[in-house]
């Protein structure tokens, strides 16, 4: 049950904010409850408005890989804020951020910073169109790439939560510039490229989907996409806003050994402060203004606070040689705990995990596509979610969202999680 203070805050919010929230999934409608308003966070914990503490498995939807209020990030931001919050002029920190990303991500030789993942995707696809001189974009059903009009065609995340295949306000002519095909279906991609390959500028996807729940690519799938796009002269774009620096220091492309032409980043590269980035080869990126004809700009791009927080986060991940091994071990323990608790309670569910991303699907089959994901029992998930929240675990309030593990999750948080699981799976 939501605490009384959160209920009061939600009533106030609904009078001045659409739905009472500034991003749809936060409204808890998919799980039949009301949102918990958060007062503060530290490490692996959130504290609600009434003072109740929760083990956090959202991590601000991915960025908080070090945990909340990590000392290195806090110190970097405190140092930066004393020098001003925004200049509208270049800084040395932007160079350091760009060099750190270039050194880490296999596909990136040059990078442009933005203020959000949505902006990063828009910039990447604009330069893909400008570079190839083609108009069409192919995306995979269940992947979500932000709020650009032409990408709101059967996406995951908040759209899936509300069962809406597209968005009102998107002109049909704009939506027609994007072709959507099922995820993990190479034959569908081949068919589209056979028919319209000469018109396709790029194919974009989440290499591991997080926006219909955690859905990994099938064996050879990413390699197949790489081959098809090369064959037809289209660019392959990895949306690593979620997976970048989470599944490996170099992102999903480093983990799976497949190098795209362009990569979009966000979340972790801002250390919890709004940021985005997109990058690729020098040949492609030099099509961007002021050196090329593809225009993209942003007043707060390369904001010094975001750069400070992001650099501090990336440096911890780079310098801590055991960070990803520890994330893997903790995440494996959490997965095993869910499987064990469900088995003891005779509850049917499937746990899917890649690194420190995971989802509990209330279904009896492996989820490989958006249609598989939507066959899950969302009412059962809603009951489970409410019971977990009551027991002090803050899990994503949608069947179609991935949960995230951080380096701050430890033996104590796992103990709390296991106790919550026993209660939640016993909930009728």
Secondary structure, 3 states (H helix, E strand, C coil): CCCHHHHHHHHHHHHHCHHHCCCHHHHCHHHCCCCCCEEEEEECEEEECCCCEEEECCCHHHCCCCCECCHHHHHHHHHHHCCCCCCCCCCHHHHHHHHHHHHHCCCCCEEEEECCHHHHHHHHHHHHHHHHCCCEEEEEECCCCCCCHHHCECCCHHHHHCCCCECCCCCHHHHCCEEEEECCCHHHHHHHHHHHHHHEEEEEECCCECCCCCECCCCCHHHHHHHHHHHHCCEEEEECCCCCCCCCCCCHHHHHCCCCCEEEEEHHHHCCCCCEEEEECHHHHCCECCCCCECCCCCCCCCHHHHHHHHHHHHHHHHCCCHHHHHHHHHHHHHHHHHHHHHHCCCCCEEEEECCEEEEECCCCCCCCHHHHCCCCHHHHHHHHHHHHHCCEECCCCCCCCEECCCCCCHHHHHHHHHHHHHHHCCC
